[in-house]
Amino acid sequence: MTEMNGAESLVRSLIASDVETCFTNPGTSEMHFVAALDKVPGMRSVLALFEGVATGAADGYFRMAGKPACTLLHLGPGLANGLANLHNAKKAGSGVVNIVGEHAASHIELDAPLTSDIAGIARPVSHWVHASASAADVGADAARAVQAARTPPGQVATLILPSDTAWTAGGQVADPCAVPGRGHLDTGALERAIAALDGPDSLLLLGGGALSDAGLDAAGRIAARTGCALLSEWSNARMERGAGRVAVGKVPYPIDLALQALAGFRRIVLVGARAPIGFFAYPGKPAILSRDDAEIIALAGAGDDLTGTLDALSDAVGGVGVAAAGVGTRHDIALPQGAATPEAIAAVLARMIPDDGIVVDESITTGRAFFAATTGAAPHTWLNNCGGSIGYGLPVAIGAAVASPERKVLALIGDGSAMYTPQALWTMAREQLDVTIVILANRSYEILRGELTNVGVQNPGPRAVDMLSLSRPDLGWVEMARGMGVDGCRAGDAPGLEAAIRAGLATSGPYLIELDC
Amino acid sequence: MTEMNGAESLVRSLIASDVETCFTNPGTSEMHFVAALDKVPGMRSVLALFEGVATGAADGYFRMAGKPACTLLHLGPGLANGLANLHNAKKAGSGVVNIVGEHAASHIELDAPLTSDIAGIARPVSHWVHASASAADVGADAARAVQAARTPPGQVATLILPSDTAWTAGGQVADPCAVPGRGHLDTGALERAIAALDGPDSLLLLGGGALSDAGLDAAGRIAARTGCALLSEWSNARMERGAGRVAVGKVPYPIDLALQALAGFRRIVLVGARAPIGFFAYPGKPAILSRDDAEIIALAGAGDDLTGTLDALSDAVGGVGVAAAGVGTRHDIALPQGAATPEAIAAVLARMIPDDGIVVDESITTGRAFFAATTGAAPHTWLNNCGGSIGYGLPVAIGAAVASPERKVLALIGDGSAMYTPQALWTMAREQLDVTIVILANRSYEILRGELTNVGVQNPGPRAVDMLSLSRPDLGWVEMARGMGVDGCRAGDAPGLEAAIRAGLATSGPYLIELDC
């Protein structure tokens, strides 16, 4: 083992720390890591043709596996290409270990074409950034990167690996570092929460890990005992849903609807959620969505023991053994005929979401009707974008499918969003991932048409509207998918969508549906 | 005019500073800028479906127009998506003005989903970063951003525009700021250069603006008088070439070939070029490519008056009125029959490069044979990637075509590179840009197969090789292009390529050729 180089010690140390999946787009400076993959069993490597696919896949993997994958990225520009989906991962509380190759130390000072400030690029999206100093350090640095990534709820850790530390002998395999525990219950806040949750003008606002099966069950029992309302944030990294589970709505995205939805609550208890704020600021409208006089009790944050907190709260309000409020029952919804309106699509989804399926939702405007309509669908897991940077959905679907090969993934993606990371389709084909993709093709950045009005622009002219349009030419998603090895079809109405989803779910590999809507 | 908001003052000030093209992917925080486009004539807006396309297009635009375009990007993640091509622009010395929307000041502290450290993301790729403080400041800030972008040879300037500064009244249109001049001739260095350039063991190494028509002509006269050799850097932002122009080779990319090419030179004079270094460090090989005892004279850097410097040097060595050495003559090359080998493709290109065409070269491994073979092609302009981050070619072709609507663009793009920014095809279709694209489809990150060996990895295993392969599934470029509204065809041999290029050049819009090679 004395001849082990730094790259091999890196791979072995990652595996020792239970990182066993690598989403990668490597370059020259990462060739030793790539070579080590053949020497060391236990690391599944998945090639992405664009780094944003790799980082988004790592995000989706963490959400479903509950442990980090690593990415392997080529220097500063490779990291830069993955930055937007690392932003989303950071906001979702997903743990990711980025391995970023760097020039050999002696080469950095020469300012070669690919030289850049890698740490500077990493910092805005990383909780932890470190550059290895020598081959002997690489293993221990990797273990610390995994530790950082596993710090609850999950963090983005970026390890910069100069190529000479990878190719030089003297690598040492490191044992895993201890993972920091979740924060403990704040008993003072618990007392205040118990007092606050009383009747329909009180709200238990859930986020993060509070939306697990156990967390939802406890929340439902708390609601049954106290009469409080339950809501989740607009975007949730992962939420368990469907028939048999406590149905929890969301604070709406449109600012006026959000203000309305929260206007009745005088007391809000936060468990894994943050105090509700608007996505954007709008002229003349508040950004804080709760009423001015609302009492807000931050009971537990994203890094705390959320299920334990909800159990303690349930115990305190006498919720043990009580039937949870708001449990969804299996709908029997008729197949809508005619056009694929948002409501008709929602009805089809309510019928077709597969049992134990994973729904990756980047449906933007068209999808606002989906959530309420699917509380009575088969039990499933719902993933949202928490960082607002579009292009998250197709990559996250890859990661979810890799982490959960036994479950079917249904990805609902707006056409504008899908065009950010279309390369994801190729990786789905190569890995034969069980993903059915519905592209909601409204040929527009439809959300921005509304936002023009919301920010006070009346009667936008043709040049403005043209900047929000995806037509001229229309995108042909079925052709693009075929070009990347993914089969698919086009659907134009609700029955056509249902038949297409049925076909997609019946195949074990990826399948793309372009839905005119 | 008292009612003008910040956004309108921004657009008017940019136009006053001669910025008349905007490559954009806007979001909510940029809606007022978009709205202002209808009020203010004179700004051409080009929509990109991914920000890396917008920033790469701005790079290509600068190279051909000689003045900056602006980009309009949505918050930190939108900027992040454009970062890799800004890295390339920075390394090419291209001037770009980025306008990046930001939340209103009061919203930033709420840490909304899209909140990020925009300045932190911008800094690694920007020479100048500034956030506007109020609507009244926006116009003057825009003028200063353009000034920074026009600082020779060209810089990346990033102006962060909080949405309240865009929507608030009180905008002021600013006059243009003075553009800093180019650096003056260093007469001491000129004396040393005159002494150094003497015979075939002396090299005049050219880069940047020295590769203009006038610069090449002066260099050719200097070579005729002194017997020095002429070379350019491996990557050049823009080089004039073809029959009737002084043919200048390049320092090769492969490290051993580069060392060989430079081994004979005891004296190297740099004009717009940097001292030659390797792209990457390799174990046991030098990174500085010139011989250890070489005298290196930095006569003029990228920001200096390069044509003036070469003229002065030519005058000093008695080059006035002398015939330039190494002028390329029009080849009469036969059409190769059979497979599309690199040499056969090069021959086809030598025949088919259109008169006054613009060649955007991201041909990577396959393209190494192209350069030498095309010195006798019709006169043309050749653009290289100076930052090494792949995915530059298709976007740069957009910018070149927008800047030079009267010229034909021929883009030579490796399949791996093209997959980084395929969304560029849609913008080409929408704008009906006169671009003929040859995708060099070798189904592999072929360059990395060589690099595995170069960094000392012998006999890579199947898992390593799989990470460098673009097959399983093969990419169908013609289908992908059609899905984005671009017509095309597939070619499998040299005569097929020539016929396909002929068809592409005959159309006035974009045309894609997938070449099996």
Interface residues (C-beta under 8 A of the other chain):
Chain A: T24 P26 G27 T28 S29 M31 H32 V34 A35 L37 D38 K39 S45 L47 L49 F50 G52 G76 P77 G78 A80 N81 L83 A84 H87 N88 K91 H103 A104 S106 H107 L110 D111 A112 P113 L114 S116 D117 G120 I121 R123 P124 V125 S163 D164 W167 S235 R274 I277 G278 F279 F280 A281 P283 A287 I288 C386 G387 G388 S389 G391 G416 M419 Y420 P422 Q423 W426 A429 R430 I447 L448 E451 L452 N454 V455 G456 V457 P460 G461 P462 R463 A464 D466 M467 L468 S469 L470 R472 P473 D474 L475 G476 W477 V478 E479 M480 A481 R482 G483 M484 G485
Chain B: T24 P26 G27 T28 S29 M31 H32 V34 A35 L37 D38 K39 S45 L47 L49 F50 G52 G76 P77 G78 A80 N81 L83 A84 H87 N88 K91 H103 A104 S106 H107 L110 D111 A112 P113 L114 S116 D117 G120 I121 R123 P124 V125 S163 D164 W167 S235 R274 I277 G278 F279 F280 A281 P283 A287 I288 C386 G387 G388 S389 G391 G416 M419 Y420 P422 Q423 W426 A429 R430 I447 L448 E451 L452 N454 V455 G456 V457 P460 G461 P462 R463 A464 D466 M467 L468 S469 L470 R472 P473 D474 L475 G476 W477 V478 E479 M480 A481 R482 G483 M484 G485
